[in-house]
Amino acid sequence: QVQLVESGGGLVQSGESLRLSCVMFGFTANRYDMYWYRQAPGKERDLVASIDRTGTFTNYADSVKDRCTISRDNSKSTVYLQMNNLKPEDTAVYYCFCPALDTWGQGTRVTVSS
């Protein structure tokens, strides 16, 4: 069964860091590009970052470009999102997404207090 399971969210203060993880189940990780999205309260789900299947190519939303790093360890079937210098506007539910398989994770909540 194809499944994505996120973890690593939590409540932090402005300026702190978090690392989100997304474990991929039921498919061969190194065959698929992966994305991180986020959805803030009352807003649409927006793309945060993407990484190609090999981990060679990455892209970021302008709002996080200098503060976030997406990476992957295909041997662990895991994609990561390292977020530094977190701001209150980063508060959202963060989702992992595999576009080729049209599969979303359940999300992990990040709350940043000022």
Sequence and secondary structure as in RCSB ss.txt:
>XXXX:A:sequence
QVQLVESGGGLVQSGESLRLSCVMFGFTANRYDMYWYRQAPGKERDLVASIDRTGTFTNYADSVKDRCTISRDNS
KSTVYLQMNNLKPEDTAVYYCFCPALDTWGQGTRVTVSS
>XXXX:A:secstr
  EEEEE  EEEETT  EEEEEEEESS GGG  EEEEEE TTS EEEEEEE TTS  EEE TTTTTTEEEEEEGG
GTEEEEEE S  GGG EEEEEEETTTTEE   EEEEEE 
